[in-house]
């Protein structure tokens, strides 16, 4: 028998685990049908993606529905225990993603946090996102998937993901399945309660971590406000806040980071969203 958790959640008790098969409610169809897949199916999907192919549309819908159910149960700030490997933007670079696992270790032996921007720019956004979703279903406690600013309807239509789906599937349905998952992705994670992980940065509307937990994340990323800022803001060599040339989010300085960390008992803010020429960049005086 395969269990996602040691104890059944309310979701599992309501829908049921039948043998080694997970019953998935087909909420796309208006009919009362059930979609069923096994962990053997997930392994086959992983093999399919690793071979350079995309998962069949019908199977991909099943995968997205299950991942949505898993993500919905996670809070806006997902608690994570160390040791854990924290990763930045992937942007459709599927071969680089596989190299991350080759170098850092495969699940479940190594735990991971991915801080968003899985799609756009690269040529293999579909494979990248599908691979990570498969891993989330197979190892839900070992991988945390956060939302980036590219996990949105508007941005993913502008920067390549939508067009890639049309090219590979011939229709936009798989893109719509992904949008449903985007709206369920977590906003942030806290490692040992000391390292705050978020895609982009901070917001003048957010002083405490508790305020992040009040955000309704199951929506399209808004054009402004706290949710937008967390996915769009950038650090800058200033003291407080500044206008961001991106047209969304803010620029935030060292004083902002220090005050946020002090107020919330944090040691470090870990973010992605920008290119680091050496792979990572540490700004010690700002604890960023």
PABABA-781728 format. One record per atom (N, C-alpha, C, O): x, y, z; residue in one letter. Coordinates in steps of 0.001 Angstrom, whole numbers, padded with zeros to 6 digits, always signed. Atoms other than C-alpha are relative to their C-alpha. Layout:
XYZA;...
***
This chain:
+000840-001198+000000X;+000000+000000+000000X;+000873+001244+000000X;+001953+001258+000589X;-000745-001269+000050X;+001137+003561-000719X;-000787+001066+000731X;-001968+001280+000457X;+000640-001079-000733X;+000375+006379+001685X;+000803+001270-000176X;+002032+001246-000106X;-000685-001277+000138X;+001176+010040+001143X;+000499+000497+001353X;+001539+001152+001426X;-000391-000434-001336X;+001338+010665+004899X;-000139-001194+000954X;-000795-002184+000630X;+000080+001082-000970X;+001732+008493+007982X;-001427-000181+000504X;-001873-001303+000743X;+001382+000067-000411X;-001804+009381+009061X;-000861+000565-001118X;-000424+001448-001855X;+000880-000500+001031X;-004757+009946+006784X;-000441+001428+000307X;-000809+001749+001437X;+000527-001345-000145X;-005681+013561+006223X;-001507-000061-000219X;-002046-001094-000616X;+001437-000051+000225X;-009298+014669+006041X;-000325-000230-001462X;-001346-000827-001803X;+000185+000208+001444X;-008911+014720+002267X;+000027-001480-000340X;-000809-001953-001110X;-000133+001423+000295X;-007808+011085+002193X;-001178-000786+000564X;-001668-001725-000064X;+001116+000709-000606X;-010553+009985+004563X;-001275+000191-000807X;-002119-000702-000881X;+001179-000282+000789X;-013135+011651+002355X;+000027-000732-001329X;-000991-001270-001763X;-000078+000553+001345X;-011859+010341-000978X;+000527-001426-000021X;+000183-002193-000920X;-000385+001390-000142X;-010114+007154+000120X;+001221-000413-000768X;+001424+000001-001910X;-001091+000675+000678X;-006986+005247-000699X;-000437-001433-000245X;-000788-002150+000692X;+000463+001336+000343X;-007866+002066-002534X;+001195-000816-000450X;+001719-000616-001545X;-001167+000794+000334X;-005067-000482-002451X;+001183+000909-000272X;+001487+001806+000515X;-001140-000822+000363X;-002072+001008-004219X;-000407+001123-000944X;+000448+001777-001541X;+000478-000998+000935X;-004285+003357-006236X;-000562+001189+000748X;-001260+001029+001749X;+000572-001204-000559X;-005112+006954-005418X;-001158+000435-000879X;-000979+000622-002083X;+001164-000431+000764X;-008616+007985-006488X;-000011+001525-000060X;+000049+002194+000972X;-000047-001432+000204X;-008655+011479-007947X;-001321+000465-000587X;-001746-000025-001633X;+001263-000521+000504X;-011878+013392-008380X;+000242+000803-001271X;+001094+001691-001298X;-000118-000714+001263X;-012254+014600-011946X;-000867+001248+000070X;-002059+001207-000233X;+000755-001232-000148X;-013259+018205-011320X;-000066+000792-001301X;-000777+001794-001374X;+000063-000674+001291X;-012661+019241-014939X;-001294-000386-000713X;-001936+000451-001348X;+001218+000480+000640X;-015541+017124-016184X;-001213+000314+000856X;-001103+000398+002079X;+001236-000247-000735X;-019148+017860-015223X;-000620-001301+000474X;-001572-001287+001254X;+000531+001290-000398X;-019768+014140-014814X;+000674-000470+001281X;+001800-000072+001580X;-000539+000519-001255X;-019247+012305-011526X;+000851-001231-000276X;+000456-002359+000018X;-000924+001088+000300X;-016303+010224-012669X;+001219+000120+000888X;+001479+001168+001479X;-001220+000021-000803X;-013121+009231-010895X;+001177-000363-000889X;+001113-001285-001702X;-001231+000312+000713X;-009643+009306-012318X;+000933-000720+000974X;+001087-000293+002119X;-000842+000799-000880X;-007249+006703-010913X;+001385-000144-000607X;+001531-000409-001800X;-001345+000338+000431X;-003502+006400-011109X;+000760-000574+001184X;+000384-000379+002340X;-000813+000630-001033X;-000873+004497-009195X;+001383+000631+000017X;+001735+001412-000868X;-001370-000489-000046X;+002653+005271-008119X;+000825-000580-001147X;+001835-000002-001550X;-000651+000540+001185X;+003694+003010-010968X;-000188+000925-001193X;+000712+001087-002017X;+000245-000979+001062X;+002073+005521-013305X;+000918+001203+000147X;+001456+001707-000839X;-000878-001148-000243X;+004047+008330-011680X;+001427-000329-000430X;+002102+000498-001043X;-001346+000409+000420X;+007272+006393-012208X;+000127-000001-001522X;+001163+000377-002068X;-000025-000005+001463X;+006352+005964-015877X;+000044+001425-000536X;+000730+001701-001520X;-000025-001400+000430X;+005693+009687-016201X;+001391+000596+000181X;+001870+001350-000667X;-001364-000483-000232X;+009086+010423-014681X;+000935-000509-001091X;+001760+000240-001615X;-000827+000570+001072X;+010711+008061-017180X;-000271+000690-001333X;+000648+000934-002114X;+000373-000679+001243X;+008802+009741-020007X;+000684+001352-000108X;+001260+001686-001144X;-000590-001344+000016X;+010011+013212-019058X;+001524-000087-000069X;+002161+000689-000781X;-001455+000154+000029X;+013569+012029-018422X;+000500-000400-001390X;+001649-000137-001745X;-000382+000407+001359X;+013589+010594-021940X;-000150+001131-001010X;+000155+000958-002190X;+000137-001158+000880X;+012833+014039-023368X;-001370+000176-000610X;-001536+000950-001552X;+001363-000108+000513X;+009113+013613-023966X;-000918+000593+001057X;-000618+000564+002251X;+000997-000543-000918X;+006072+015287-022451X;-001022-001075+000370X;-001258-002008-000399X;+001055+000912-000436X;+003407+013435-020489X;-001244+000233-000859X;-001551+001371-001215X;+001221-000128+000784X;+000232+012722-022463X;-000993+000906+000711X;-001053+000950+001940X;+000885-001030-000555X;-002423+015382-021997X;-000946-000534+001079X;-001074+000075+002142X;+000948+000548-000969X;-004971+013185-020209X;+000704-000372+001299X;+000180-000131+002386X;-000747+000384-001188X;-002330+011842-017839X;+000499+001232+000755X;+000548+001242+001985X;-000494-001224-000628X;-000970+015330-017209X;-001093+000680+000815X;-000825+001255+001870X;+001104-000569-000770X;-004395+016512-016117X;-000150-000707+001337X;-000363-000057+002361X;+000074+000760-001255X;-004510+013721-013521X;+001083+000469+000963X;+000828+000689+002147X;-001130-000422-000826X;-001080+014761-012260X;-000262+001369+000612X;-000053+001564+001809X;+000241-001358-000503X;-002035+018427-011948X;-001081+000025+001067X;-000967+000756+002051X;+001069+000036-001000X;-005232+017623-010067X;+000512-000512+001338X;+000138+000010+002389X;-000528+000535-001254X;-003345+015566-007508X;+000950+000984+000667X;+000912+001151+001886X;-000930-000967-000583X;-000616+018169-007043X;-000761+001161+000627X;-000376+001648+001690X;+000813-001076-000565X;-003251+020850-006487X;-000533-000388+001376X;-000521+000421+002304X;+000522+000458-001289X;-004770+018771-003696X;+001092-000036+001066X;+000825+000249+002233X;-001114-000006-000949X;-001353+018399-002066X;+000369+001417+000407X;+000573+001691+001590X;-000439-001367-000269X;-000459+022086-002361X;-001012+000776+000841X;-000637+001593+001682X;+001042-000716-000725X;-003786+023317-001029X;+000138-000201+001504X;-000203+000688+002284X;-000133+000289-001430X;-003019+021666+002314X;+001210+000695+000630X;+001337+000713+001854X;-001191-000665-000528X;+000263+023594+002664X;-000294+001462+000308X;-001061+002099-000414X;+000225-001407-000352X;+000343+027008+004388X;+000772+000942-000908X;+001597+000504-001709X;-000715-001003+000792X;+001564+030236+002812X;+001482+000046+000338X;+002308+000387-000509X;-001402+000129-000409X;+004782+029813+004787X;+000219-001453+000401X;-000167-001866+001495X;-000174+001427-000252X;+005784+026174+004568X;+001193-000224+000930X;+002312+000153+000581X;-001135+000304-000883X;+007907+025047+007549X;+000825-001155-000556X;+000279-002184-000953X;-000915+001008+000529X;+010953+023059+006438X;+001147-000173+000986X;+001665+000805+001525X;-001114+000273-000894X;+013605+021377+008549X;+001290-000191-000805X;+001268-000756-001898X;-001296+000251+000622X;+017291+021401+007660X;+000434-001435+000317X;-000027-002017+001299X;-000658-000600+001168X;+019262+019996+005990X;-000918+000029-001224X;-001740-000867-001418X;+000800-000143+001201X;+017695+021199+002754X;+000801+000797-001023X;+001542+001712-000665X;-000656-000719+001100X;+019003+022370-000621X;-000992+000988-000598X;-002090+000603-001001X;+000883-001066+000479X;+017511+025691-001756X;+000426+000408-001404X;+001594+000720-001633X;-000308-000255+001411X;+017310+026355-005506X;-000775+001200-000532X;-001913+001449-000136X;+000621-001167+000610X;+016552+029458-007550X;-000688-000328-001310X;-001139-001453-001522X;+000750+000113+001246X;+015036+030011-010985X;+000555-001102-000903X;+001769-001250-001044X;-000371+001033+000966X;+015062+027111-013461X;-000272+000471-001431X;+000538+000235-002327X;+000361-000610+001284X;+013314+028844-016387X;+000145-000957-001190X;+000788-000638-002190X;+000056+000905+001135X;+012795+025816-018578X;+001303-000675-000376X;+001392-001289-001438X;-001288+000645+000280X;+016403+024598-018382X;-000017-001401+000625X;+000564-001633+001685X;+000212+001326-000561X;+015496+020955-017875X;+001298-000757+000247X;+001424-001456+001252X;-001262+000711-000176X;+019009+019617-018347X;+000765+000533+001217X;+001443-000225+001911X;-000613-000566-001198X;+020274+022004-015684X;-000695-000505+001260X;-000048-000751+002279X;+000743+000535-001147X;+017515+020810-013352X;+000482-001407+000333X;+000698-001728+001502X;-000488+001360-000252X;+018653+017206-013782X;+001410+000024+000572X;+001765-000823+001392X;-001362-000105-000528X;+022231+018304-013114X;-000007+000433+001459X;+000867+000036+002229X;+000142-000380-001411X;+021099+019929-009858X;-000193-001254+000850X;+000433-001399+001900X;+000234+001231-000751X;+019811+016547-008710X;+001219-000926-000049X;+001497-001633+000919X;-001211+000818+000080X;+022963+014804-009952X;+001060+000486+000979X;+001735-000316+001624X;-001013-000577-000870X;+025177+017182-007996X;-000450+000048+001465X;+000332-000238+002372X;+000485-000201-001366X;+022992+017789-004949X;-000560-001234+000665X;-000700-001277+001888X;+000588+001207-000558X;+021520+014340-004524X;-001458-000136-000401X;-002164+000862-000546X;+001371+000255+000435X;+018252+012744-005534X;-000935-000139+001197X;-000516-000481+002303X;+001009+000222-001023X;+015037+012658-003567X;-000219-001504+000168X;-000061-002241-000805X;+000232-000754-001226X;+014231+011425-000986X;+001248+000179+000870X;+001152+000666+001996X;-001213-000124-000798X;+017847+011342+000171X;+000374+001438+000295X;+000997+001723+001317X;-000242-001425-000182X;+018086+015117-000242X;-001326+000741-000105X;-002120+000480-001008X;+001204-000824+000037X;+015321+017602+000538X;+000275+001288-000773X;+001390+001808-000763X;-000179-001178+000844X;+014726+020578-001755X;-001096+001035+000214X;-002248+000705+000495X;+000938-001106+000162X;+013091+023989-001845X;+000304+000654-001340X;+001439+001057-001597X;-000135-000739+001253X;+012519+025485-005288X;-000811+001281+000115X;-001989+001246+000471X;+000615-001297-000274X;+011725+029196-005200X;-000667+000634-001217X;-000703+001858-001339X;+000815-000520+001081X;+009716+029524-008393X;+000725+000244-001303X;+001915-000044-001436X;-000475-000242+001366X;+010175+030551-012034X;+000513-001282-000645X;+001679-001397-001022X;-000319+001274+000636X;+010096+027041-013427X;-000131+000093-001520X;+000496-000675-002250X;+000352-000068+001411X;+008799+028144-016829X;+000511+001289-000647X;+001031+002186+000016X;-000377-001152+000841X;+009514+030637-019644X;+001505+000033-000263X;+002308-000559+000459X;-001371-000243+000445X;+012732+031634-021423X;+000651-001251-000599X;+001051-001229-001763X;-000616+001215+000523X;+014112+028096-021788X;-000940-000770-000917X;-002125-000453-001015X;+000775+000760+000976X;+012938+025546-024355X;-000734-001199+000593X;-001500-001859-000108X;+000564+001218-000584X;+011865+022837-021892X;-000784+000312+001278X;-000641-000372+002291X;+000814-000359-001160X;+009446+024538-019522X;-000996-001096+000350X;-001204-001397+001525X;+000989+001051-000251X;+006844+021793-019941X;+000639-001179+000727X;+000109-001660+001729X;-000681+001129-000625X;+009302+019024-019095X;+000478+000351+001410X;+000386-000468+002324X;-000485-000430-001314X;+010767+021006-016206X;-001107-000021+001037X;-000940-000569+002127X;+001098-000077-000957X;+007429+021661-014557X;-000612-001371+000242X;-000941-001708+001379X;+000563+001335-000169X;+006098+018166-015195X;+000880-000870+000890X;+000380-001628+001721X;-000928+000797-000809X;+009199+016612-013674X;-000123+000347+001481X;-000172-000539+002334X;+000111-000437-001390X;+008916+018688-010509X;-001344-000401+000608X;-001416-000740+001789X;+001308+000413-000514X;+005207+017913-010189X;-000018-001494+000301X;-000608-001918+001295X;-000100+001444-000267X;+005921+014186-010456X;+000736-000248+001314X;+000320-001078+002122X;-000762+000168-001238X;+008504+014491-007701X;-000815+000431+001218X;-000690-000153+002295X;+000838-000459-001106X;+006011+016412-005556X;-001012-001066+000401X;-001282-001254+001588X;+000954+001070-000296X;+003486+013580-005843X;+000701-001195+000645X;+000173-001803+001575X;-000697+001185-000502X;+006067+010871-005192X;+000658+000251+001355X;+000691-000640+002204X;-000692-000314-001254X;+007944+012652-002377X;-000530+001312+000575X;+000220+002286+000649X;+000607-001276-000410X;+005537+015296-000983X;+000681+000669+001185X;+000669+001895+001297X;-000635-000576-001184X;+007450+015743+002277X;+001441+000436-000252X;+002065+001046+000617X;-001419-000247+000268X;+010840+016118+000578X;+000263+001126-000995X;+001417+001471-001247X;-000185-001076+000974X;+010236+018892-001953X;-001069+001068+000206X;-002259+000765+000294X;+000892-001148-000157X;+008714+022351-001515X;+000079+000848-001258X;+001163+001254-001676X;+000078-000788+001230X;+007569+024250-004600X;-000674+001337+000289X;-001849+001380+000654X;+000534-001338-000216X;+007105+028012-004259X;-000359+000649-001335X;+000028+000172-002401X;+000460-000691+001204X;+005563+030414-006714X;+000934+001150-000355X;+001356+001910+000517X;-000759-001131+000496X;+007573+032816-008848X;-000888+000929-000800X;-002051+000611-001048X;+000814-000939+000764X;+006394+035818-010817X;-000352-000529-001390X;-001296-000037-002008X;+000317+000576+001307X;+006460+033725-014016X;-001083-001068+000093X;-001599-001511-000933X;+001095+000951-000155X;+003932+031288-012564X;-001321+000784+000055X;-002030+000781+001061X;+001214-000798+000117X;+001104+033526-013725X;-000505-000046-001434X;+000240-000397-002349X;+000610+000044+001326X;-001250+033781-016676X;+000677+000985-000951X;+001100+000618-002048X;-000503-001049+000873X;+000023+037060-018065X;+001462-000206-000376X;+001818-000137-001553X;-001436+000109+000263X;+003764+036493-017714X;+000319-001241-000825X;+001132-001175-001747X;-000311+001231+000741X;+003761+032886-018961X;-000535+000020-001423X;-000101-000774-002257X;+000437-000175+001383X;+001850+033979-022053X;+000976+000876-000785X;+001114+000732-001999X;-000896-000954+000659X;+004391+036710-022797X;+001389-000562-000254X;+002030-000192-001238X;-001408+000395+000034X;+007671+034858-022211X;+000254-001433-000434X;+001335-001969-000189X;-000319+001237+000685X;+007256+031552-023977X;-000712-001267+000415X;-000853-002176-000404X;+000566+001265-000459X;+005524+028920-021868X;-001286-000349-000748X;-001473-001497-001151X;+001252+000258+000714X;+002111+029280-023517X;+000284-000489-001419X;-000296-001477-001870X;-000337+000397+001371X;+003620+029085-027003X;+000638-001383-000049X;+000398-002145-000986X;-000621+001324-000051X;+005686+026053-026002X;-001057-001086+000139X;-000968-002131-000505X;+001075+000979-000182X;+002554+024235-024842X;-000776-000194-001298X;-001089-001324-001672X;+000710+000103+001280X;+000761+025018-028098X;+000831-000810-000996X;+000291-001641-001726X;-000881+000713+000925X;+003776+023734-030049X;+000069-001488+000319X;+000076-002316-000592X;-000209+001396-000389X;+004106+020504-028064X;-001295-000802+000112X;-001283-002022-000052X;+001263+000715-000172X;+000427+019665-027501X;-001035+000322-001072X;-001979-000442-001274X;+000961-000366+001033X;-001397+021473-030290X;-001239+000700+000504X;-002121+001044-000283X;+001135-000700-000595X;-003852+023091-027877X;+000426+000557+001355X;+001441+000119+001898X;-000416-000647-001256X;-003765+025260-024696X;-000442-000717+001271X;-000187-000221+002368X;+000526+000660-001196X;-005387+022731-022348X;+001070-000265+001068X;+000835+000048+002235X;-001010+000243-001033X;-002136+021656-020599X;+000470+001295+000689X;+000795+001293+001877X;-000336-001286-000618X;-001301+025329-020048X;-001037+000365+001053X;-000686+000850+002128X;+001054-000282-000973X;-004657+025747-018322X;+000122-000891+001240X;-000146-000445+002356X;-000216+000874-001154X;-003913+022722-016125X;+001109+000570+000892X;+001010+000548+002118X;-001115-000585-000747X;-000628+024390-015131X;-000439+001250+000753X;-000001+001481+001880X;+000486-001210-000663X;-002406+027649-014323X;-000700-000360+001302X;-000539+000325+002312X;+000653+000454-001227X;-004529+025766-011820X;+000997-000353+001081X;+000759-000089+002259X;-001056+000327-000962X;-001350+024484-010171X;+000696+001281+000473X;+000984+001428+001661X;-000647-001264-000368X;+000264+027953-010256X;-000739+000672+001158X;-000121+001163+002103X;+000805-000692-001006X;-002607+029328-008181X;+000019-000694+001361X;-000461-000135+002346X;-000072+000739-001271X;-001972+026699-005488X;+001405-000026+000593X;+001577-000413+001749X;-001382+000045-000497X;+001821+027035-005171X;+000165+000875+001238X;-000496+001903+001379X;-000259-000759-001211X;+003136+028246-001832X;+000691+001325-000277X;+001307+001511-001326X;-000628-001314+000144X;+004347+031795-001309X;+001427-000011+000528X;+002312+000615-000056X;-001306-000066-000644X;+007306+031140+000964X;+000234-001237+000854X;-000655-002071+001027X;-000357+001088-000906X;+009105+028713+003253X;+000898+000544+001101X;+001580+001551+000912X;-000863-000388-001116X;+010866+028987+006607X;+000787-001225+000453X;+000216-002206+000930X;-000867+001118-000369X;+013834+026716+007271X;+000407+000150+001463X;+001067+001117+001843X;-000287-000014-001446X;+014123+025911+010989X;-000471+001294+000659X;+000037+001669+001716X;+000500-001251-000543X;+012197+029132+011584X;+000996+001144-000042X;+000765+002188+000568X;-001069-001001-000002X;+015384+031094+010823X;+000358+000528-001389X;+000879+001636-001511X;-000321-000415+001369X;+015790+031261+007022X;-001303+000143-000773X;-002015-000838-000989X;+001228-000288+000723X;+012949+032914+005112X;+000264-000069-001494X;+001075+000689-002025X;-000181+000204+001438X;+012703+031723+001500X;-001211+000532-000752X;-002352+000184-000448X;+001072-000580+000801X;+010687+033682-001040X;+000565+000285-001377X;+001774+000461-001525X;-000519-000160+001355X;+010922+034176-004775X;+000761+001307-000183X;+001892+001297-000670X;-000599-001294+000356X;+011687+037892-004935X;+000497+000791+001197X;+001693+001065+001303X;-000471-000862-001080X;+011770+039912-001767X;-001079+000385+000985X;-001997-000390+001254X;+000856-000466-001081X;+009950+041964+000836X;-001024+001015-000505X;-000993+001438-001661X;+001073-000932+000352X;+006952+044285+000877X;-000191+001010+001124X;-000118+000642+002296X;+000290-000979-001057X;+006227+047541+002724X;-001298-000297+000737X;-001543+000258+001809X;+001256+000371-000651X;+002844+046008+003553X;+000155-001180+000948X;-000777-001519+001678X;-000233+001183-000829X;+004406+043017+005324X;+001071+000314+001051X;+002234+000545+000718X;-000945-000191-001101X;+006024+043528+008709X;+000311-001313+000707X;+001438-001544+001147X;-000178+001263-000709X;+005502+040095+010230X;-000364-001177-000900X;-001108-001026-001869X;+000309+001211+000752X;+005360+036540+008910X;-001473-000358+000092X;-002044-000912-000848X;+001425+000307-000153X;+001844+036192+010292X;-000842+000687-001061X;-001880+000159-001463X;+000757-000709+001028X;+000674+038752+007746X;+000022-000748-001332X;-000930-000660-002109X;-000077+000779+001240X;+001841+036498+004909X;-001024-001124+000020X;-001606-001466-001010X;+000962+001098-000108X;-000359+033712+006204X;-001435+000441-000242X;-002302-000408-000446X;+001359-000488+000234X;-003433+035942+005742X;-000289+000238-001481X;-001430+000522-001848X;+000173-000251+001430X;-002870+036318+001970X;-000776-001156-000645X;-000481-002323-000391X;+000683+001009+000812X;-005309+034480-000312X;+000842-000216-001245X;+000836+000615-002153X;-000937+000237+001094X;-002808+032920-002701X;-000616-000712-001190X;+000030-000823-002233X;+000607+000798+001063X;-005245+030929-004834X;-000642+000891-001059X;-001805+000720-001426X;+000457-000953+001010X;-005556+033723-007377X;+001153+000291-000955X;+002291-000103-000702X;-001047-000520+000867X;-003652+035218-010284X;+000822+001024+000784X;+000278+001762+001606X;-000855-000964-000697X;-000672+037250-009056X;-000496+001409-000315X;-000544+001784-001487X;+000533-001342+000265X;-002070+040786-008635X;+001076+000953-000491X;+002267+000659-000397X;-000924-000994+000559X;-000496+043877-010210X;+000687+000829+001073X;+001688+001492+000802X;-000612-000739-001104X;+000268+045410-006809X;-000446-000626+001311X;-001261-001549+001331X;+000339+000544-001311X;+000026+044751-003102X;+001038-000981+000513X;+002030-001266-000159X;-000975+000841-000687X;+001800+042420-000710X;+000360-001255-000788X;+001537-001592-000917X;-000250+001233+000748X;+001405+039241-002770X;+000891+000290-001206X;+001851-000437-001464X;-000811-000409+001147X;+002787+040995-005852X;+001429+000309+000425X;+002376-000131-000226X;-001332-000418-000448X;+005713+042469-003899X;+000898-001182+000322X;+002081-001177-000018X;-000789+001172-000384X;+006843+039099-002538X;+000547-000744-001210X;+001555-001445-001109X;-000409+000701+001223X;+007130+037806-006124X;+000707+000898-001008X;+001141+000425-002058X;-000570-000918+000985X;+008530+040931-007805X;+001107+000914+000532X;+001886+001429-000270X;-000922-001004-000538X;+010665+043071-005444X;+001465-000409-000138X;+001778-001589-000299X;-001440+000221+000141X;+014464+043433-005660X;+000776+000775+001065X;+000363+001868+001455X;-000862-000748-000924X;+017228+044399-003194X;+000810+001055-000750X;+001098+000909-001938X;-000790-001068+000606X;+019183+047568-003846X;+000860+000637+001090X;+000547+000525+002275X;-000894-000652-000958X;+022010+049517-002193X;-000594+001330+000447X;-000069+002405+000155X;+000679-001148-000584X;+019631+051884-000447X;-000358-000369+001436X;-000163-001511+001853X;+000355+000263-001386X;+018404+052199+003119X;-001390-000613+000126X;-001569-001633+000791X;+001386+000411-000219X;+014649+051803+002823X;-000646-000523-001285X;-000268-001581-001789X;+000758+000449+001154X;+012272+051573-000140X;+000226+000913-001207X;+000496+002104-001049X;-000140-000772+001215X;+012527+052693-003764X;-000905-000543-001090X;-001439-001645-000971X;+000831+000412+001131X;+010619+052515-007049X;+000749-001040-000832X;+001921-000854-001160X;-000606+001072+000781X;+011297+049318-008998X;-000236+000238-001485X;-001374+000440-001910X;+000102-000230+001439X;+012027+049763-012710X;-000774-001103-000712X;-001183-000918-001858X;+000778+001076+000618X;+010267+046451-013395X;-001456+000411-000215X;-002152-000158-001056X;+001395-000389+000069X;+006966+048237-012915X;-000878-000764+000960X;-002092-000560+000986X;+000717+000776-001017X;+005960+045822-010150X;+000945-000238+001167X;+002158-000321+000976X;-000839+000177-001180X;+007203+045297-006607X;+000756+001271+000339X;+000513+002332-000236X;-000783-001123-000491X;+009666+047564-004831X;+001486-000337+000013X;+001871-001500-000103X;-001396+000173-000373X;+013372+048078-004304X;+000074+000123+001512X;-000543+001017+002091X;-000108-000067-001458X;+014303+047381-000686X;+001464-000036+000400X;+002283-000702-000233X;-001376-000149-000423X;+017456+048223+001200X;+000367-000768+001257X;-000434-001532+001794X;-000550+000762-001123X;+019600+046909+004039X;-000781+000215+001289X;-000972-000726+002059X;+000750-000279-001223X;+017621+048615+006793X;-001296-000793+000037X;-001701-001286+001090X;+001258+000745+000098X;+014419+046954+005583X;+000226-001466+000362X;-000545-002051+001122X;-000288+001417-000253X;+015990+043486+005652X;+000342-000230+001470X;-000148-001178+002083X;-000402+000162-001402X;+017570+043955+009083X;-001198+000107+000938X;-001323-000671+001884X;+001172-000163-000854X;+014318+045192+010613X;-000958-001181-000133X;-001531-001633+000858X;+000876+001147+000224X;+012310+042366+009033X;+000542-001236+000707X;-000211-001959+001359X;-000610+001159-000656X;+014746+039729+010272X;-000096+000108+001518X;-000420-000866+002198X;+000034-000194-001458X;+014898+041220+013773X;-001412-000203+000548X;-001596-000870+001567X;+001379+000077-000475X;+011121+041509+014126X;-000539-001425-000032X;-001390-001789+000780X;+000535+001353+000170X;+010544+037919+012981X;+000946-001095+000483X;+000689-002280+000270X;-000937+000989-000543X;+013521+036229+014658X;+000720-000790-001063X;+001020-001968-000869X;-000653+000673+001122X;+015177+035405+011344X;+001493+000313-000039X;+001939+001342+000470X;-001426-000234+000236X;+018849+035059+010465X;+000306+000413-001430X;+001314+001067-001699X;-000320-000188+001414X;+018581+035263+006693X;-001263+000037-000836X;-002222-000682-000557X;+001006+000038+001054X;+016311+036107+003769X;+000661-000598-001234X;+001691-000106-001695X;-000542+000682+001177X;+016922+033769+000827X;-000982+000185-001145X;-002150-000186-001031X;+000890-000271+001136X;+015523+034802-002566X;+000712-000309-001312X;+001917-000557-001330X;-000582+000246+001324X;+016063+034265-006295X;-000344+001189-000896X;+000027+002315-000566X;+000580-001085+000799X;+014442+036331-009113X;+001006+000768-000857X;+000612+001403-001835X;-001020-000707+000761X;+017753+037763-010387X;+001192-000919-000263X;+001464-001847+000499X;-001177+000788+000344X;+020830+036341-012099X;+001145+000274+000967X;+001471+001429+001243X;-001232-000104-000787X;+023812+035657-009833X;+001100-000650-000837X;+001062-001853-001096X;-000989+000459+000974X;+026856+035332-012054X;+000758-001240+000462X;+001119-002087-000355X;-000731+001150-000545X;+028587+032832-009749X;-000935-001083+000530X;-000499-002005+001219X;+000958+001003-000465X;+025419+030863-009076X;-000738+000412+001250X;-001891+000027+001443X;+000647-000538-001200X;+024676+032588-005774X;+000752+001260+000425X;+001899+001478+000033X;-000604-001232-000479X;+025377+035889-004076X;-000446+000239+001423X;-001644+000240+001708X;+000289-000267-001395X;+025589+036598-000359X;+000346+001439+000339X;+001458+001903+000086X;-000232-001375-000444X;+025191+040114+001003X;-000022-000015+001507X;-001075+000144+002124X;-000082+000276-001427X;+026422+039632+004535X;-000523+001142+000863X;-001150+000895+001894X;+000391-001105-000870X;+025753+043118+005869X;-001511+000224+000028X;-002015+000944+000889X;+001450-000127-000019X;+022061+042850+004967X;-000684-001304+000405X;-001910-001348+000507X;+000565+001301-000327X;+021593+039172+005933X;-000962-000454-001094X;-002057-000941-000810X;+000803+000359+001154X;+020256+038526+002412X;+000755-000999-000858X;+000246-001435-001891X;
***
